[in-house]
């Protein structure tokens, strides 16, 4: 088969075939179609093509086709008329500095820094910089250990005395209960010793500050006496109930509950730290609950009454006296703490020598070893602060809440 196309008659210079005209055929214009001519009183139509969105070099505009539009029925090609003015894009200057078509773009569409323009750390002004841009001054505001405190070993040891005293208080309370349960301590002897020590502590409490605290609180001695009598009367009246309160509970459960309550008392006690876990009320209630549980396992109701009364003295009144001694007479506070710790160790040694050695090791670790570790670790502290920190509102805004 021949691979040459067939010759169409009239398309070539061969004899018998007339030449084909290259001029486009003129289509007759119907009478009802108006012919575009310049009319008097009308401005001539601009032949310049209008800028259509997508036709310019700006990002987001596609190029416009340059094919001239064909007027239906005119038989001739004319250039497209200019678009209305409201379709033209705004000039680059109207888009703000660095936001027009000529702003340099970084990889991913982010703007690059413009030379000669200084970056400002503001959000209310448009800047020719990307959102995550920072200049060389970013690390100049770096600060380390702004709020770090420098501790002294003697001061930390002095503050650890509160923990030592509470541990000794729990130890003395448990030893007292063990002596009463074993019959080595009579309830009358314990009640007499507790009464004498309470009177001495009451006098010392007023003598430390010269009665200034009582004068500031407005509480009289008659009010203190009434409170003491009411508490003693109610405790003595309900002592039979306290004795039989936990008869249906096994002894092992009572011991476990008492140990957990005393541990919670040590955890939530107010040692002078400003923390959310501190709760003096919860700590005291847990200690009294432990004393009630242990008192229910004593032989008689009188034992239960004396035990609960002694628990109130050592867990409620004794810490108040210690805090006042610590604030007014620090040297006296240190002496009382040492004597109290030695008394607790001596009592524990009569029950278990191994327990006394372990308890002494615990007290030494808390009062000597832990402060040393705190000071050594404080030297390795490295907290950084800078412009990346969250804003801190230091102004009092309570007036807006009213």
Secondary structure, DSSP 8 states (H G I E B T S, - for coil): ---S----TTSSSSTT------S-------TTS------TTS-----S----TTSSSSTT---------B-TTTSSB-------GGGS---GGGG-TT-STTS-B-GGG-B---TT----S-SSS--SS-TT---GGGGGG-EE-SS-----HHHHHHHTHHHHHHHHHHHHHHHHHHHHHTTSS-HHHHHHHHHHHHHHHHHHHHHHHTTHHHHHHT--HHHHHHHHHHHHHHHHHTHHHHHTTTTTS-HHHHHHHHHHHHHHHHHHS--S---TT--HHHHHHHHHHHHHHHHTTSSSHHHHHHHHHHHHIIIIIHHHHHHHHHHH-HHHHHHHHHHHHHHHHHHHHHH-HHHHHHHHHHHHIIIIIHHHHHHHHHTT---EESTTS-----S--GGGG-
